[in-house]
Amino acid sequence: MIIAITGLNANDNPGPGVAVIRALREEFGSALTIIGLSYESLEPGIYRIP
């Protein structure tokens, strides 16, 4: 399964994307491919997801 997630900003006003990805990873594990969508290439949330 492939899922695209937005809301990856993890600054002063964080979006829900990182938490959603963690929950999906916990449920589906490696059976899931996640594509993170962001407006900025230096958005902290796109680099914090294991």
C-alpha positions in Angstrom: 0.0 0.0 0.0 1.3 3.5 -0.8 0.1 6.5 1.1 1.0 10.2 0.7 1.0 12.3 3.8 0.9 16.1 4.2 1.3 18.3 7.3 4.9 17.4 8.0 5.9 20.7 9.5 7.4 20.1 12.9 8.2 23.6 14.1 6.3 25.9 16.6 3.0 25.0 15.1 3.3 21.3 14.2 1.1 19.6 11.7 -0.4 16.1 12.3 1.6 14.4 9.5 4.5 13.0 11.6 2.1 11.6 14.2 -0.1 10.0 11.5 3.0 8.4 9.9 4.1 7.0 13.2 0.7 5.5 13.9 0.5 4.0 10.4 4.0 2.5 10.7 3.0 1.0 14.0 0.0 -0.6 12.5 1.3 -1.7 9.1 5.0 -1.9 9.5 7.1 -2.4 6.3 4.0 -3.4 4.3 3.4 0.4 3.8 5.2 2.9 1.6 4.8 6.4 2.7 5.4 9.5 0.6 5.8 12.7 2.5 4.5 15.9 0.8 5.9 19.3 1.8 6.1 22.8 0.5 9.6 23.5 1.7 12.6 21.3 1.1 14.0 22.1 4.5 10.8 21.3 6.5 12.0 19.6 9.7 9.3 17.0 9.6 10.5 15.4 6.4 13.8 14.5 8.1 12.5 13.3 11.5 10.6 10.3 10.4 12.5 7.0 10.8 
